[in-house]
Amino acid sequence: MEVSSTYKYARISAQKCRLVADQVRGLSIEKALNTLRFSKQKAAFIVKKTLDSAVANAENNEGADIDELYISTIYIDEGPTLKRMRARAKGRGNRILKRTSHVTVKVSDA
């Protein structure tokens, strides 16, 4: 049984979020939550929130035992990019790219 959870339009670049996702890929839920809880990165909070949601989905919807779950799949996709302008000298402007990402976590007990 595989249960998933998705956090869409997270205001962090996919590149930064993938660094955290690589640390917890394949771990048991307990080890992954400990790793994310003590990480100082913003992406750790986002991934932890999504992981908590996936565990809750498995427990409530499928009746799974939390102690047997592990992260079977975790991936970060790029979301839409917000384009903004910053004023520069002599009437020019530079483009600012505010990137978003979609975080998907799948947990399994098999």
Stockholm file with secondary structure:
# STOCKHOLM 1.0

chainA/1-110         MEVSSTYKYARISAQKCRLVADQVRGLSIEKALNTLRFSKQKAAFIVKKTLDSAVANAENNEGADIDELYISTIYIDEGPTLKRMRARAKGRGNRILKRTSHVTVKVSDA
#=GR chainA/1-110 SS CEEEEEEEEESSCHHHHHHHHHHHTTCBHHHHHHHHHTCCSHHHHHHHHHHHHHHHHHHHHHCCCGGGCEEEEEEEEECCCEEEEEECGGGCEEEEEECCEEEEEEEECC
#=GC SS_cons         CEEEEEEEEESSCHHHHHHHHHHHTTCBHHHHHHHHHTCCSHHHHHHHHHHHHHHHHHHHHHCCCGGGCEEEEEEEEECCCEEEEEECGGGCEEEEEECCEEEEEEEECC
//
